[in-house]
Amino acid sequence: MNERDTLKVNEKGHLELGGADCVELAKKFGTPLYLFDETYIRKMMGVYRDTLKKHYGDNGLVLYASKAFSCQAIYRIADEENIGIDVVSGGELYTALQAGFPAERIYMHGNNKLDYEIGEALDAGIGCIVADAYSEIDKIDAEAKKRGMVQRILLRINPGVEAHTHAFVQTATTDSKFGFSIADGTAEKATAYAMTKKNVKLDGYHCHIGSQIFEKQSFVLGVEKVMDFAVSMKDKLNFTLETLNMGGGFGIWYTDEDRKILAEGYAEYLEALIQTVKEKVAQHGLKAPYLLLEPGRSIVGEAGVTLYTVGAIKDIPGVKKYVAVDGGMFDNPRYALYQSKYTPILANRANEPCTEIVSIAGKCCESGDLIAVNVSLPKAETGDILAVLSTGAYNYSMAMNYNRNMIPPCVLVRDGEAEYIVKPQSYADIVRNDVIPSRLLKKTK
């Protein structure tokens, strides 16, 4: 385990997060339970915000990528830390607005925005919409015309940068579902097309090369390709790049196979990216574009810990040992999706040496319902509290009611204080929207 001030083992040998004993939190709130370290979240938002300001002045904005983890509390924190957000659905937009987040600091993404989502974004007065298809350009233009307004947009373009990450989260390869490709000329055609519209103003480009990326050069190459493309559009179409959004994708620590980056270390990634933008601006005599960045996983990922209670233990001699917990793929589907790796520890026996290799199984009726495979633990016992580290991103946000299991609550921890930010579900919540047709209702005599 990589310890930090807000994640450590206390004198009882228990895992501690944000000054609170995780074993006591499990007793108070029950398990499964998502925990979030508020101090770490704020620190990461500050690292990105302050690095951008230091190296690029006030000509830019950090946007928290909502898809990593969305709830009203995270938007309140983002607002207090004076950053923006991006949203990828009407639901995320609604949540942010309900939290009182300033609409002008909201950017909307998505490769297939629905008509009503575009309408909701325009009615809210959000700062910008990232268009990802010709049909979206048309929809935004039409909806803006109805409202007698001009909406700022960016085009999502695909520079063809292949980042070293899982194929499912590479988003800038030529065959990606996202963006207009530079290589096949589609990005140029889309630029010319957007410029003909009267109720949209094309401000610039958005590029996101993928997720869980550790190589700085991937980000540098992405900037070079997008900036070179912008120069060619200036020469060919007289288009001026006003805004450049280089997305996010910065990697985090899940296991010791990953590089461990200290919070301040992420500043180096930004510095390299920003320096490349500056060099391209100077090289081509351009106006420095307004620079947007979209970290999500790297803000909340390592801030999250999920707690479980150990239940059944099944040892298949000479083959495999399963340690089952009261959660599973319904609260963390990432192993089933990507074979993602995690670091589990026994929160109530965190100082004990690891003596066994086990697989952590969930309670769903699926053979593939696993959280971690072939990991080291002390000999687990029924009733132990198992903690899985680095679960703040894409865990709650991907959670579901599979097998009609209840989605766990979320608790925010800071300076030893812990409060719900997402309440527990109940069985009543699960059946709330069920409807029995009248023809199926029991008839009374």
C-alpha positions, 0 to 999 in steps of 0.5 A: 500500500502506498501510504499518504497523510490521509491514507495510512495504518493507525496504531490499532493496525486498522486502515485509516482514511481522512483521519477516520478508522475504516473499521469504525466506519464499516460499523457505523455505515455498514458495507459495502461502502464507498469512502471518499477522501475530501482532503485528497480530492481538494488537493488534486483539484488545486494541483491542476488549477494552480499549475495551469495558472502558474504556467499559462496565467488566467487563460485557461480552466480546469474541468473536473470530468464528471463521468469519473464520479458524479453527485451534488457534493463533488460539484460543490467541492469543484465550485469551492475550488474554483474549477469548471466541470464537464458533463456527458449526459442530461443526468450529470447536467441536472445533478450539477445544476441542482448543486448550484454549480455555475452554468457558465463553467459547465461543458457538455460532452458525449458522442450521441447527445439527445435532442432534449439533452441539448435543449436542456444545456442551452436552456441552462446557459452552459459555457460550451458544447463539444460536438461529436457528429455532423448531426450534433452540429445540426441539432445544436444549431437548430435548438439555438435558432429556436431560442434566438441565440448563438451557442459556442461549440468545440469539435471533438477531433481525433489525432490518431494518437495510440496511448498505451492503455486498455483498448476499450479506453483508447479514444483517439485511434483512427477507428474510435467511435469518438471524434472527427479524424484528422487523418481521413480529412473528416476533421477538416470537413467538419470544421468547414461545415460548422463554420457555415452555421449561423447559430453556433460559433466554432471556438476550437477543438477538443481532443482526449487520447484515452485513459490511465496514461502514464507516458508524458509523450502521449500528451505532448504528441496529442498537442502537437497534432491538434495544434498543427491541424489548427494551423492548417485550418487557419491557412485553408479556412481562415479559422482561428483557434480560440479554445483548445481542450486537451482532455484528461486521461492521466494515470493513477496507482491501482497496484504496484504494477502502476507508477506511483505519482505523488499529487504534485507529480501531476504538475509535470504532466501539465507543464509538458503539455502547456510547454508544447502549446506555447512552443506551437504558438510561438512557432506559428505566430498564433494567439495563445488559445484558451486552454482546457484540461479535463482530469477526472480519475486522477482527482477522485480515483485514489481518493476512494476506498470501498469497504466490504465484509468477508463472507463465504471462503471457498478453498479448492485445494491446489487450484484456487481460494475464493474470498467472497464479499458482500459486494461485487460487480454491481458496485465495481464492474471494472474487472468484468469489463477490463480485467482491471487490477486492484489492491485489496487489504484487510482493513481490520488487520492491515499490519499483518503479513500476507500469507495467501494468494486468493481471488476476491469474489462478489455475491452476484450469480455470475462466474465472472463476478470478481473484484481481484484475482490472485492477490496477496492477503493475510488468511482472511476470516468471515467477518473481516473488513476488506478494503479495496483501494483506488476505487473513487473513479468509475465504481459508483458511477458504473454501479447497477442493481444487478440481481436487484442488489442495492447500490452502496452509499457514498461517504465523504471523510475529512479530518475524522468526520464522515457524512453521507453524500449519497444515501443508501438504497433500500429495497423500496428504491429498487421497486419504486419504478416497477409497474404491474399492468392492471391485467396482472393484478390479483382480482378479489372476489 
